[in-house]
Amino acid sequence: MKEFFISDAVRHENTIVTSSFVVVSKQVKPKKSGEPYLALTFGDRSGQIEAKMWDNVEEAMGTFEQDDFVKVKGLLNRYNQRFQLTIHKLRKMEDSEVDFGDYLPNGNKDIDELWRTLGEFVASIKNPHLRPLLEAFMADPEIARAYRNAPAAKTLHHAYIGGLLDHVVSLFRSCDLICRNYPQANRDLVLAGAFLHDIGKIHELTYARSFSYSTRGQLLGHMIIELEMLQQKLVLFPDFPDGLKTLLEHLIISHHGQYEFGSPKLPMFPEALLLHYMDDLDSKMESMRAHLERDGDSQNPWAGYNPSLGRNLLNSTKFLAKPITAPPMEDLPSAVSDDFDADSAVATPLFAGKKI
């Protein structure tokens, strides 16, 4: 039985831990001396952690690949305020040794209840073209099965089994409320955009052993895949209005909101702008929730640096119980990327803060 989970890291800092993980990513990189080292990302159901292997690399690097399960012994410490494992020993595990439920994160929501709620929102749509279209997506058994299980992202938000469905239901609730305050926004159109905006992730992401990108996901991205899926379903509705189709397509390709975040177009009508901001808010609130939950055992109100949001996070509940004035200066991130490695002298730009 797996005893150490990544979420336990706070309680085991600066100690030697032995545990098993799924290999989320594997890279062989050169040290300054020219010798190889391994830069790895490990995962389990509670999260992910970066790991480095500096010694005996040539013996180990050919014994396992990405998506394999490995047993690891190593030192757990912090590097640039993020936990990291320095690996001493590593071996590949056989599937017979593995309880798969330990490695893929699951949400704490009832999937059947979320699916029913999604259906109730779809049934509330009055537009005679939009409601049958969304019902056709829900009635497709392959799409429905994937929609109920897919994560909403690889790491940044709702990164767990059922995360896509949880995200969309949350987005439906927010959009339903906000449309009451902005009557100029067409609620049916906003809800249709919320239903479709990330549906391509059922093909963009893979989640059999770890969360990763499919080849089509890498090459096309979920928005292009969504346009294809929409076109395939519209074949069933030859009388679907061309103008409404164009608006749905724009909702899909503009929902990231800015060019630098992957939107080919900026939101150009009220429903598109509303969808972008509600989607962005929901993803960021979930990222904060998950970060603060992972830091749950710490007594410090400052929960550390969140690279996707680009800031230190404060647990306001802990702060009100035990106020402190500011995070210690040494806890603030350096100007160098968190991915900078002193031995290899290679740095990658810090992620700027948008969900993917």
Legacy VTK file of the C-alpha trace (Angstrom):
# vtk DataFile Version 3.0
C-alpha trace
ASCII
DATASET POLYDATA
POINTS 356 float
0.000 0.000 0.000
1.244 3.478 -0.888
1.960 5.328 2.362
3.433 8.648 1.187
1.421 10.933 -1.091
2.687 14.168 -2.634
0.206 16.147 -0.557
2.095 14.889 2.541
5.251 16.769 1.531
4.882 19.527 4.145
5.150 16.957 6.949
8.236 15.259 5.470
10.392 18.182 4.367
14.168 17.511 4.528
13.674 13.782 5.103
14.313 10.646 3.078
11.057 9.242 1.687
10.322 5.988 -0.103
7.211 5.833 -2.245
5.779 4.975 -5.642
4.687 7.348 -8.390
3.577 7.459 -11.998
6.104 9.124 -14.318
4.316 12.155 -15.766
7.324 13.378 -17.751
10.914 12.252 -18.313
13.806 14.246 -19.754
17.512 13.438 -19.999
19.542 16.643 -19.711
23.281 17.411 -19.606
25.122 18.659 -16.547
27.833 21.278 -17.065
30.278 18.372 -17.084
28.434 16.841 -20.037
27.204 13.857 -18.048
23.453 13.205 -18.113
20.944 13.757 -15.341
17.240 12.961 -15.213
14.616 15.710 -14.873
11.337 14.043 -13.961
7.813 14.898 -12.941
6.105 12.358 -10.709
2.410 12.175 -9.946
-0.090 10.510 -7.685
-3.721 11.182 -6.913
-2.810 14.104 -4.642
-0.697 16.098 -7.103
2.624 16.292 -8.903
6.236 16.902 -7.881
9.474 17.602 -9.738
12.375 15.211 -9.238
16.043 15.074 -10.219
18.394 12.106 -10.424
22.081 13.054 -10.498
23.914 9.775 -9.835
23.859 6.354 -11.538
21.780 7.924 -14.294
23.061 5.820 -17.179
22.075 2.649 -15.346
18.563 3.898 -14.582
17.464 5.987 -17.546
16.747 3.088 -19.898
14.779 1.051 -17.376
11.545 3.091 -17.417
9.587 5.526 -19.576
6.855 8.136 -19.237
3.594 6.668 -17.850
5.462 3.842 -16.104
5.106 3.355 -12.354
8.307 3.607 -10.317
9.371 2.990 -6.726
11.631 5.797 -5.531
13.830 6.564 -2.552
15.088 10.108 -2.215
15.486 13.341 -0.283
12.459 15.631 -0.159
13.261 19.327 0.123
12.352 22.698 -1.339
13.934 24.419 -4.325
12.727 27.985 -5.022
9.874 27.355 -2.577
8.631 24.288 -4.449
9.025 20.737 -3.218
11.469 18.587 -5.145
12.787 15.043 -4.823
16.470 14.248 -5.210
16.437 10.588 -6.205
18.867 8.118 -4.637
17.312 4.887 -5.918
14.669 4.114 -8.519
13.136 1.001 -10.058
10.251 0.334 -12.421
7.199 -1.355 -10.885
5.085 -4.050 -12.479
1.383 -3.390 -12.943
0.623 -6.200 -10.504
2.238 -4.082 -7.744
0.074 -1.061 -8.514
-3.244 0.105 -7.104
-4.254 2.417 -9.960
-6.547 4.422 -7.698
-3.466 5.814 -5.925
-2.186 7.653 -8.975
-4.956 9.494 -10.813
-6.510 12.325 -8.795
-10.259 12.177 -8.338
-12.600 14.966 -7.372
-14.856 14.736 -4.346
-18.069 15.360 -6.309
-20.690 12.787 -7.311
-20.254 12.355 -11.082
-23.825 11.111 -11.577
-25.188 14.141 -9.747
-23.011 16.512 -11.788
-24.196 14.873 -15.019
-27.837 15.249 -13.938
-27.243 18.918 -13.132
-25.637 19.447 -16.525
-28.678 17.881 -18.166
-31.051 20.084 -16.176
-29.255 23.226 -17.342
-29.325 22.019 -20.950
-33.058 21.262 -20.623
-33.627 24.843 -19.413
-32.327 26.295 -22.700
-35.261 27.722 -24.667
-33.591 28.217 -28.045
-35.040 25.537 -30.389
-31.705 25.064 -32.154
-29.236 25.159 -29.260
-30.978 22.763 -26.882
-31.264 19.852 -29.393
-27.619 20.377 -30.393
-26.339 20.072 -26.820
-28.660 17.132 -26.151
-27.133 15.388 -29.175
-23.675 15.767 -27.624
-24.941 14.367 -24.313
-26.676 11.452 -26.051
-23.475 10.398 -27.853
-22.197 7.504 -25.660
-18.525 8.017 -26.524
-18.655 11.751 -25.825
-20.744 11.283 -22.673
-18.359 8.691 -21.224
-15.340 10.928 -21.857
-17.103 14.121 -20.710
-17.855 12.459 -17.358
-14.239 11.369 -16.799
-11.863 13.830 -18.447
-9.843 16.383 -16.460
-10.275 20.034 -17.403
-6.511 20.606 -17.671
-3.230 18.773 -17.300
-2.146 20.514 -14.083
-3.439 24.041 -13.620
-7.117 23.717 -12.697
-9.670 20.939 -12.204
-6.829 18.496 -12.933
-8.589 15.366 -11.732
-10.896 12.662 -13.069
-14.273 14.321 -13.636
-12.675 17.774 -13.544
-14.064 18.856 -16.927
-17.628 18.070 -15.887
-17.139 19.742 -12.487
-15.724 22.850 -14.199
-18.578 23.106 -16.712
-21.304 22.638 -14.088
-19.636 25.310 -11.936
-19.441 27.552 -14.985
-23.135 26.955 -15.766
-24.062 28.077 -12.254
-21.923 31.219 -12.478
-23.146 32.113 -15.964
-26.762 31.546 -14.964
-26.368 33.992 -12.070
-24.413 36.637 -13.977
-26.864 36.629 -16.900
-29.572 37.745 -14.470
-27.552 40.885 -13.818
-26.823 41.536 -17.514
-30.105 41.063 -19.398
-28.435 42.155 -22.643
-26.593 38.792 -22.617
-28.387 35.860 -24.217
-28.390 33.176 -21.489
-28.973 30.325 -23.930
-25.976 31.339 -26.014
-23.742 31.743 -22.953
-24.691 28.297 -21.629
-24.099 26.718 -25.041
-20.641 28.310 -25.093
-19.927 27.023 -21.587
-20.938 23.496 -22.632
-18.722 23.530 -25.743
-15.744 25.685 -24.731
-13.584 22.830 -23.366
-15.304 19.750 -24.816
-12.315 19.158 -27.116
-10.262 18.272 -24.054
-11.834 14.815 -24.112
-9.530 14.243 -27.120
-6.750 16.726 -26.312
-5.831 15.094 -22.994
-5.029 11.500 -22.119
-5.684 10.200 -18.626
-5.206 6.440 -18.535
-2.127 6.510 -16.263
-1.213 10.179 -15.964
-2.524 13.426 -17.372
-0.787 14.233 -20.634
-1.495 15.442 -24.164
-2.520 13.209 -27.038
-0.766 13.642 -30.363
-3.836 15.419 -31.787
-3.962 17.539 -28.670
-0.344 18.589 -29.097
-0.729 19.317 -32.808
-4.181 20.949 -32.879
-5.249 22.007 -29.376
-8.724 21.685 -27.941
-10.266 24.664 -29.759
-9.585 23.258 -33.238
-10.829 19.859 -32.080
-14.010 21.521 -30.767
-14.706 23.180 -34.113
-14.425 19.753 -35.754
-16.744 18.179 -33.163
-19.277 20.983 -33.626
-19.266 20.561 -37.400
-19.779 16.796 -37.078
-22.827 17.253 -34.846
-24.317 20.032 -36.979
-24.607 17.561 -39.846
-27.556 16.163 -37.864
-29.263 19.587 -38.002
-29.365 20.791 -41.622
-31.647 23.730 -40.710
-29.303 25.079 -38.032
-28.918 28.852 -38.651
-25.572 29.874 -40.149
-25.391 32.982 -37.975
-25.892 30.987 -34.778
-23.211 28.526 -35.894
-20.780 31.422 -36.394
-21.500 32.746 -32.894
-20.837 29.307 -31.378
-17.556 29.075 -33.265
-16.527 32.493 -31.974
-17.411 31.533 -28.395
-15.091 28.534 -28.755
-12.097 30.313 -30.291
-12.267 33.456 -28.120
-12.820 31.987 -24.659
-9.168 32.299 -23.586
-9.668 36.023 -23.972
-6.273 37.195 -25.185
-3.995 36.383 -28.105
-1.062 35.521 -25.839
-3.224 32.951 -24.048
-4.076 31.100 -27.254
-7.238 32.825 -28.484
-7.183 33.359 -32.270
-9.786 36.085 -31.728
-10.693 38.387 -28.851
-14.257 38.157 -27.476
-16.293 40.453 -29.733
-19.864 40.258 -28.408
-21.335 40.325 -24.885
-21.867 36.571 -24.487
-18.287 35.834 -25.566
-16.844 38.390 -23.146
-18.981 37.071 -20.299
-17.983 33.466 -21.022
-14.277 34.362 -21.055
-14.349 36.121 -17.699
-16.495 33.477 -15.995
-14.245 30.706 -17.348
-11.120 32.558 -16.252
-12.574 33.198 -12.790
-13.639 29.578 -12.301
-10.231 28.230 -13.310
-8.355 30.647 -11.048
-10.614 30.050 -8.048
-10.101 26.290 -8.427
-6.343 26.774 -8.739
-6.373 28.757 -5.479
-8.601 26.204 -3.733
-6.369 23.292 -4.703
-3.181 25.147 -3.715
-4.521 26.094 -0.274
-5.851 22.579 0.278
-2.439 21.054 -0.492
-0.956 23.363 2.122
-3.600 22.390 4.667
-1.307 21.025 7.395
0.913 24.089 7.552
0.270 26.607 10.339
1.649 29.488 8.251
-1.123 31.574 6.641
1.168 32.157 3.663
0.753 29.087 1.464
3.701 29.759 -0.830
4.080 30.765 -4.449
1.591 29.623 -7.090
3.387 29.635 -10.464
0.225 29.509 -12.584
-1.205 32.581 -10.829
2.188 34.267 -10.532
1.888 35.231 -6.864
2.136 34.133 -3.241
-1.187 32.977 -1.788
-2.596 33.809 1.622
-4.980 31.515 3.476
-7.337 34.161 4.826
-8.922 31.784 7.359
-5.543 31.021 8.941
-4.557 34.689 8.718
-7.611 35.808 10.679
-6.912 33.145 13.285
-3.223 34.053 13.557
-2.379 37.330 11.781
1.047 38.017 10.321
1.992 41.111 8.389
3.738 39.757 5.281
5.457 36.703 3.836
9.128 36.439 4.808
11.345 37.892 2.096
13.046 34.559 1.560
9.662 33.052 0.630
9.216 35.396 -2.300
10.098 33.907 -5.716
13.354 34.951 -7.265
13.479 36.667 -10.647
14.768 33.389 -12.036
12.254 30.811 -13.242
11.223 28.097 -10.805
12.429 25.686 -13.466
16.007 26.970 -13.291
18.477 24.289 -12.376
21.762 25.446 -10.909
23.730 22.424 -12.073
22.614 22.507 -15.696
22.418 26.320 -15.898
19.298 26.087 -18.076
16.204 28.183 -17.387
12.718 28.290 -18.896
10.377 31.285 -18.734
7.974 31.420 -15.826
4.411 30.610 -16.869
2.507 33.871 -17.041
-0.707 32.841 -15.360
-3.360 31.690 -17.839
-5.077 28.344 -17.712
-4.517 25.857 -20.517
LINES 1 357
356 0 1 2 3 4 5 6 7 8 9 10 11 12 13 14 15 16 17 18 19 20 21 22 23 24 25 26 27 28 29 30 31 32 33 34 35 36 37 38 39 40 41 42 43 44 45 46 47 48 49 50 51 52 53 54 55 56 57 58 59 60 61 62 63 64 65 66 67 68 69 70 71 72 73 74 75 76 77 78 79 80 81 82 83 84 85 86 87 88 89 90 91 92 93 94 95 96 97 98 99 100 101 102 103 104 105 106 107 108 109 110 111 112 113 114 115 116 117 118 119 120 121 122 123 124 125 126 127 128 129 130 131 132 133 134 135 136 137 138 139 140 141 142 143 144 145 146 147 148 149 150 151 152 153 154 155 156 157 158 159 160 161 162 163 164 165 166 167 168 169 170 171 172 173 174 175 176 177 178 179 180 181 182 183 184 185 186 187 188 189 190 191 192 193 194 195 196 197 198 199 200 201 202 203 204 205 206 207 208 209 210 211 212 213 214 215 216 217 218 219 220 221 222 223 224 225 226 227 228 229 230 231 232 233 234 235 236 237 238 239 240 241 242 243 244 245 246 247 248 249 250 251 252 253 254 255 256 257 258 259 260 261 262 263 264 265 266 267 268 269 270 271 272 273 274 275 276 277 278 279 280 281 282 283 284 285 286 287 288 289 290 291 292 293 294 295 296 297 298 299 300 301 302 303 304 305 306 307 308 309 310 311 312 313 314 315 316 317 318 319 320 321 322 323 324 325 326 327 328 329 330 331 332 333 334 335 336 337 338 339 340 341 342 343 344 345 346 347 348 349 350 351 352 353 354 355
